[in-house]
Amino acid sequence: MSWRIFEKWFNAAPWKDAEYITDNRGEKFWIHWRDKFERAAELHVWYRGHWVGVINLLREEDSSGTLADIIVFERYKLRGLGHAMMQELVRWAKENEFKEIWGFISPHDGSTTEELREWYKRQGFEVYEANPGNYQIFLELGNNGK
């Protein structure tokens, strides 16, 4: 049996010592941080050999991080995967000495501004109106990122 089939049928780890996050059903989703450039990183998430989500984070010169994207494919929504991905992002950002994470709310794929505002609040972010109808998110990680 090829490893690819084994990985798909049994949700086997894609490589030795692979790290994972879990959804609200306790299923493992395999993760990998990939540094795109020295100022940006991506968290890729796989399940049964398929890519199911990603977070993009940009490092600013002041050691803050700009959340550029968080995507969970439709089939995997409502399983707490976005929450688990965000927890991993915060853990990784602290480990890499980010002071804060911020970004803008941009609804897509059927989500609404109100849904996203509430979701980010549940993740611990401050949400405020930057200008009429446009919302920004902010999470302080600490003075030294730890």
N, C-alpha and C positions, 0 to 999 in steps of 0.2 A: 504494500500500500504506500502510495507516495505521501510525503509529509504534508503537502498541500491539502489532500483529501482528509488526512488525520486532523489537521488544524481546523478544517471546516466542520467536520462531523462532531468533533469532541471539544471544540474551542480550546485547543492546545496552545500553549505559549508559542509565539512566533519565533523566539530565539531563547537561548539559555539565559536564565536570570532576568527574564522580562518582568517589568513592573506592571501593575494593573490598578485600576480603580473598580469599584463595584456600583451597580445601579441599585434601585430600591427593591429589587428582587433577589439581590445577592449574586447576580451574574458578573463574571469577570470581563472587563474590557481592557485590553492590552494597550499600554501607552508608550510613547516614545517622544522625548523632547528633541527637536532638530533645530540647531542654530542655522538660520538661513544666511545671515550676515552677522557681523559683530554687534550690530544694534537691533537685531530682531531674532525671535525664536518662535517656533511652532510646536504645539502639543498635538500630536496625531493620535487618534484613538481607533483601535481595530476590534472587531468581534467576528469570530469564526472566519478569519481570513479576509474580511472586508473592512474597508475604511468606513467609519460611521460618524466621525466628528473631528473638529479641529478648533484650536484657539490660536490666534496670532497676537503676540505681544511685542511692542516696540520699546526699546530702552532709549530714554531721552538722556541728554547730557547731564541733567540734574539728578540722575538715578531714579527718576520716576518711570513708570511704565504706562504706555498707552495701549489700552485694549483695542485692537484693531478689528477683531472678529471673534465670535464664538458661534460655531455652527454645529448643530446636531441634526442629522438627517431625519426626516419626518417619521420614518418607520421606528425610530428609537426614542422619540419624544415621549414625555409623560412617564418616564421610568427613572427620573432623578439623575440622569446621566449628565445633564448640563450642570447641576449642582455639584456632582462629583468632579467634573472637569474644572469647575471654578475653584473648588477646594484645592485641587492639585496645582492650579495656576498660582494661587496665593501661597501655598507651601513652597513652590519652586521660586517664586519671586522673593520671598523672605530669605531663602537659602542663597540666592544670588544678589542679596543686599539691595533690593529695590526699597525705596522709602514709601512709595505710594503707587496706586494703580488708578488711572482715570480713563474716561472715554465718553462717547456720546451715544445716546440711545437712537438706533436707526431700525425701525420695524421693517421686517421682510418676511417672506414665506407665510403670510397670513397672520403674523403676530401684530398686536397693537401697541401703541406707545404706553397705554395704561397697564397692559399685561407685563410689559418689560420693566416699567417703573417698579411695579410690585415685586417682580422676580428679583431684580437687583437689590431691592431693600431686604428681601429675605436672605440674600447672600451676604449681607452686612455692609453694603455700599450706601453712602449718602447719595441721594438723588435730588437734584435741584434744577430749576428752570434757568438755563443760561440766558435765554432770551425767549420771547413769546413763542410757545409751541415747541421749543428745542430744549431737550434735557441732557444734562451731563451727569456722569456717575463718578464717585470718588471713594477710594478706600485707603486709609492711612495704615501703613504696615509697621510704623515705629521709626524712631530717630535713626537707628543704624540698620534697619531692615530685618532685625531679628526679634 
